[in-house]
Amino acid sequence: MGKPVFSVGLLPRPHERTETSKTNDGSWRKIFEWLNKQVPKSFVFVVFGSECKLSKEQVHEIAYGLELSLVPFLWALRSPFWGTDEGDILPFGFSNRISDRGMVCFGWAPQMEILAHPAIRGSLFHSGWGSVIEILQFGHSLIVLPLVYDQSLNASLLVDKDLAVEVERGKDGSFDRDGIAKALRLAMVSEEGKTFRVRARKAAAIFGDENLHQQYYIGRFVEYLKNGE
């Protein structure tokens, strides 16, 4: 059509906010207070968004995988249609067994604020492209478990670029606790996974570069609006 097309880059990272602004929602005060007590760069943030409808079996395999991995975690879990409370949704005794190194919070989570917290080192997620960009802005390790839409393509690209570890699946497409635990340990703590962690940190220099996105991409667009060229 002969029309110019401009990329305006990525949304900027959230600036450091005060403790008051982080916790003005009482439902999240407990979570950030808890994160503040944790060892820096030790936690994996587990989140699968609102479009991925996990079955009871899938939720339980993820839970057992987190438990087996021994990796500290924060899991933002949307309450599924098949469960009404924690006792219905999580494996029996799970919360008690992991209470010293993990937390499960139900409902919506302020993802960008959590990713920006010093305790977070990686994320186990669905590999939706928006979340990929958000996580790479912080240089966190990526553990991908694609579930719907274009997520499998995104996961394949990230794995090919040595930016992510994908959870192994069976021939029928299912995943289990052992695959979850293995992927978490590889991406978060093992020497073998150091390559992924280094590449993720290098990616942050691009994805988290506000000058690149605001001055170059947006700057070019503004310049065109002003001068038409």
GUTIKOL-144784 format. One record per residue (C-alpha): residue number from 1; x, z, y; residue in one letter. Coordinates in nm, 4 decimals. Example, Ala and Ser with C-alpha at 12.3 -4.5 7.8 and 13.67 -1.06 7.14 Angstrom:
2
 num       px       pz       py residu
   1   1.2300   0.7800  -0.4500      a
   2   1.3670   0.7140  -0.1060      s
This chain:
229
 num       px       pz       py residu
   1   0.0000   0.0000   0.0000      m
   2   0.3048   0.0038   0.2245      g
   3   0.2541   0.3672   0.3255      k
   4   0.5498   0.6080   0.3467      p
   5   0.5509   0.8972   0.1018      v
   6   0.7241   1.2274   0.1750      f
   7   0.8003   1.5206  -0.0479      s
   8   0.7642   1.8433   0.1475      v
   9   0.9564   2.0477  -0.1082      g
  10   0.8557   2.3812  -0.2550      l
  11   0.6700   2.6836  -0.1283      l
  12   0.9222   2.9344   0.0098      p
  13   1.0096   3.2508  -0.1774      r
  14   0.8293   3.5607  -0.0556      p
  15   1.0339   3.7597   0.1923      h
  16   1.1201   4.1169   0.1041      e
  17   0.8124   4.3248   0.1708      r
  18   0.7746   4.6897   0.2492      t
  19   0.6747   4.9366  -0.0176      e
  20   0.3425   4.9782   0.1653      t
  21   0.2584   4.6097   0.1468      s
  22   0.3522   4.5972  -0.2207      k
  23   0.1197   4.8783  -0.3116      t
  24  -0.1743   4.8407  -0.0733      n
  25  -0.3778   4.7524  -0.3810      d
  26  -0.4083   5.0834  -0.5669      g
  27  -0.4304   4.9077  -0.9032      s
  28  -0.0719   4.7823  -0.8602      w
  29   0.0896   5.0915  -0.7090      r
  30   0.1623   5.2339  -1.0537      k
  31   0.3317   4.9135  -1.1710      i
  32   0.5722   4.8791  -0.8805      f
  33   0.6523   5.2489  -0.8842      e
  34   0.7341   5.2113  -1.2537      w
  35   0.9458   4.8975  -1.1991      l
  36   1.1396   5.0756  -0.9260      n
  37   1.2674   5.3225  -1.1866      k
  38   1.3993   5.0568  -1.4257      q
  39   1.7495   4.9186  -1.4774      v
  40   1.8101   4.6064  -1.2640      p
  41   1.7982   4.2701  -1.4413      k
  42   1.6739   4.4146  -1.7700      s
  43   1.3043   4.3210  -1.7951      f
  44   1.1133   4.0162  -1.9103      v
  45   0.7862   3.9412  -1.7313      f
  46   0.5231   3.8109  -1.9750      v
  47   0.2370   3.6081  -1.8284      v
  48   0.0182   3.3224  -1.9514      f
  49  -0.2097   3.2576  -1.6545      g
  50  -0.5847   3.2099  -1.6519      s
  51  -0.6189   2.8740  -1.8289      e
  52  -0.4624   2.9796  -2.1595      c
  53  -0.7215   3.1508  -2.3773      k
  54  -0.5255   3.3486  -2.6343      l
  55  -0.6869   3.4403  -2.9639      s
  56  -0.6653   3.7903  -3.1069      k
  57  -0.4068   3.6767  -3.3598      e
  58  -0.1930   3.5211  -3.0853      q
  59  -0.2099   3.8318  -2.8662      v
  60  -0.1082   4.0483  -3.1608      h
  61   0.1837   3.8232  -3.2568      e
  62   0.3100   3.8295  -2.8975      i
  63   0.2748   4.2088  -2.8924      a
  64   0.4602   4.2565  -3.2199      y
  65   0.7265   4.0085  -3.1063      g
  66   0.7857   4.2065  -2.7886      l
  67   0.8118   4.5219  -2.9943      e
  68   1.0569   4.3697  -3.2433      l
  69   1.2781   4.2208  -2.9723      s
  70   1.3591   4.5611  -2.8184      l
  71   1.3682   4.3838  -2.4795      v
  72   1.2048   4.5847  -2.1963      p
  73   0.8951   4.4075  -2.0650      f
  74   0.6038   4.3968  -1.8253      l
  75   0.3065   4.2043  -1.9683      w
  76   0.0288   4.0880  -1.7372      a
  77  -0.2541   4.0202  -1.9810      l
  78  -0.5911   3.8811  -1.8800      r
  79  -0.8641   4.0585  -2.0714      s
  80  -0.9860   3.8117  -2.3376      p
  81  -1.3519   3.7419  -2.4061      f
  82  -1.3230   3.8937  -2.7537      w
  83  -1.2043   4.2389  -2.6383      g
  84  -1.3486   4.5000  -2.4063      t
  85  -1.0703   4.7576  -2.3792      d
  86  -0.7073   4.8186  -2.4696      e
  87  -0.7979   4.9515  -2.8130      g
  88  -0.9783   4.6280  -2.8976      d
  89  -0.7146   4.3950  -2.7578      i
  90  -0.3735   4.5339  -2.8569      l
  91  -0.2471   4.6283  -3.2046      p
  92  -0.3193   4.9850  -3.3091      f
  93  -0.0615   5.2251  -3.1644      g
  94   0.1249   4.9510  -2.9764      f
  95   0.1074   5.1109  -2.6311      s
  96   0.2422   5.4416  -2.7602      n
  97   0.5271   5.2796  -2.9508      r
  98   0.6543   5.0809  -2.6518      i
  99   0.5769   5.3299  -2.3750      s
 100   0.9456   5.4034  -2.3076      d
 101   1.0373   5.0386  -2.2387      r
 102   0.7239   4.8379  -2.1754      g
 103   0.3962   4.8209  -1.9880      m
 104   0.0817   4.6127  -2.0347      v
 105  -0.1408   4.5628  -1.7312      c
 106  -0.4771   4.3938  -1.7609      f
 107  -0.6118   4.1450  -1.5086      g
 108  -0.4581   3.9422  -1.2276      w
 109  -0.0940   4.0039  -1.1356      a
 110   0.0934   3.9352  -0.8079      p
 111   0.3341   3.7050  -0.9886      q
 112   0.5712   3.6187  -0.7049      m
 113   0.6180   3.9817  -0.6024      e
 114   0.6871   4.0805  -0.9617      i
 115   0.9351   3.7950  -1.0092      l
 116   1.1112   3.9052  -0.6903      a
 117   1.1594   4.2605  -0.8180      h
 118   1.5216   4.3543  -0.9032      p
 119   1.4245   4.4787  -1.2517      a
 120   1.3160   4.1313  -1.3691      i
 121   1.5629   3.9075  -1.5502      r
 122   1.3422   3.6576  -1.7319      g
 123   0.9906   3.5423  -1.8061      s
 124   0.8003   3.4572  -2.1230      l
 125   0.5306   3.2170  -2.0102      f
 126   0.3314   2.8995  -2.0806      h
 127   0.5689   2.6567  -1.9001      s
 128   0.3103   2.5409  -1.6478      g
 129   0.5000   2.3519  -1.3787      w
 130   0.4007   2.5784  -1.0908      g
 131   0.5317   2.8820  -1.2771      s
 132   0.8505   2.6960  -1.3737      v
 133   0.9289   2.6385  -1.0066      i
 134   0.8475   2.9973  -0.9118      e
 135   1.0685   3.1450  -1.1840      i
 136   1.3636   2.9130  -1.1199      l
 137   1.3604   3.0092  -0.7510      q
 138   1.4840   3.3495  -0.8647      f
 139   1.7277   3.2222  -1.1284      g
 140   1.5496   3.4073  -1.4087      h
 141   1.5804   3.3189  -1.7773      s
 142   1.2936   3.1082  -1.9107      l
 143   1.1328   3.1683  -2.2502      i
 144   0.8625   2.9061  -2.2957      v
 145   0.5545   2.9106  -2.5166      l
 146   0.3509   2.6011  -2.4209      p
 147  -0.0196   2.6213  -2.4980      l
 148  -0.2271   2.3597  -2.3107      v
 149  -0.2186   2.0448  -2.0934      y
 150   0.1276   1.9218  -1.9895      d
 151   0.3031   2.2420  -2.0859      q
 152   0.4659   2.0973  -2.3986      s
 153   0.6216   1.8156  -2.1930      l
 154   0.7492   2.0654  -1.9378      n
 155   0.8943   2.2842  -2.2125      a
 156   1.0717   1.9881  -2.3741      s
 157   1.2302   1.8917  -2.0419      l
 158   1.3515   2.2463  -1.9771      l
 159   1.4953   2.2790  -2.3275      v
 160   1.6695   1.9401  -2.2979      d
 161   1.8316   2.0581  -1.9744      k
 162   1.9427   2.3885  -2.1337      d
 163   1.7272   2.5775  -1.8854      l
 164   1.4904   2.7413  -2.1329      a
 165   1.4513   2.8794  -2.4830      v
 166   1.1345   2.7694  -2.6603      e
 167   0.9541   2.9886  -2.9117      v
 168   0.9715   2.8307  -3.2566      e
 169   0.6495   2.7134  -3.4218      r
 170   0.5396   2.6349  -3.7728      g
 171   0.4318   2.2905  -3.8924      k
 172   0.0739   2.3773  -3.8025      d
 173   0.1739   2.4590  -3.4437      g
 174   0.1362   2.8338  -3.4832      s
 175   0.3897   3.0905  -3.3650      f
 176   0.4660   3.4363  -3.4979      d
 177   0.6266   3.7646  -3.3971      r
 178   0.9655   3.6746  -3.5415      d
 179   0.9820   3.3585  -3.3317      g
 180   0.8854   3.5519  -3.0198      i
 181   1.1480   3.8208  -3.0837      a
 182   1.4199   3.5670  -3.1630      k
 183   1.3578   3.3664  -2.8454      a
 184   1.3512   3.6795  -2.6300      l
 185   1.6784   3.8135  -2.7666      r
 186   1.8478   3.4751  -2.7315      l
 187   1.7416   3.4224  -2.3710      a
 188   1.7746   3.7785  -2.2470      m
 189   2.0588   3.9601  -2.4216      v
 190   2.2585   3.7618  -2.6775      s
 191   2.5988   3.6128  -2.6058      e
 192   2.4740   3.2856  -2.7540      e
 193   2.2137   3.2609  -2.4784      g
 194   2.4604   3.3028  -2.1931      k
 195   2.4508   2.9278  -2.1261      t
 196   2.0788   2.9399  -2.0488      f
 197   2.1212   3.2350  -1.8143      r
 198   2.4072   3.0708  -1.6252      v
 199   2.2193   2.7425  -1.5828      r
 200   1.9077   2.9233  -1.4619      a
 201   2.1115   3.1028  -1.1957      r
 202   2.2644   2.7724  -1.0863      k
 203   1.9170   2.6193  -1.0621      a
 204   1.8198   2.8944  -0.8184      a
 205   2.0705   2.7520  -0.5706      a
 206   1.8470   2.4439  -0.5483      i
 207   1.4981   2.5762  -0.6141      f
 208   1.5538   2.8821  -0.3961      g
 209   1.7281   2.7034  -0.1072      d
 210   1.4869   2.7454   0.1847      e
 211   1.7088   2.5434   0.4178      n
 212   1.6964   2.2475   0.1812      l
 213   1.3185   2.2504   0.1562      h
 214   1.2266   2.3472   0.5105      q
 215   1.4928   2.1665   0.7102      q
 216   1.5440   1.8580   0.4962      y
 217   1.2114   1.7794   0.3315      y
 218   0.9755   1.9193   0.5935      i
 219   1.2153   1.8197   0.8705      g
 220   1.2073   1.4542   0.7609      r
 221   0.8281   1.4614   0.7537      f
 222   0.8045   1.6151   1.1020      v
 223   1.0582   1.3648   1.2331      e
 224   0.8456   1.0796   1.1018      y
 225   0.5350   1.2218   1.2688      l
 226   0.7231   1.2450   1.5980      k
 227   0.9045   0.9125   1.5929      n
 228   0.7338   0.7043   1.3277      g
 229   1.0586   0.6430   1.1412      e
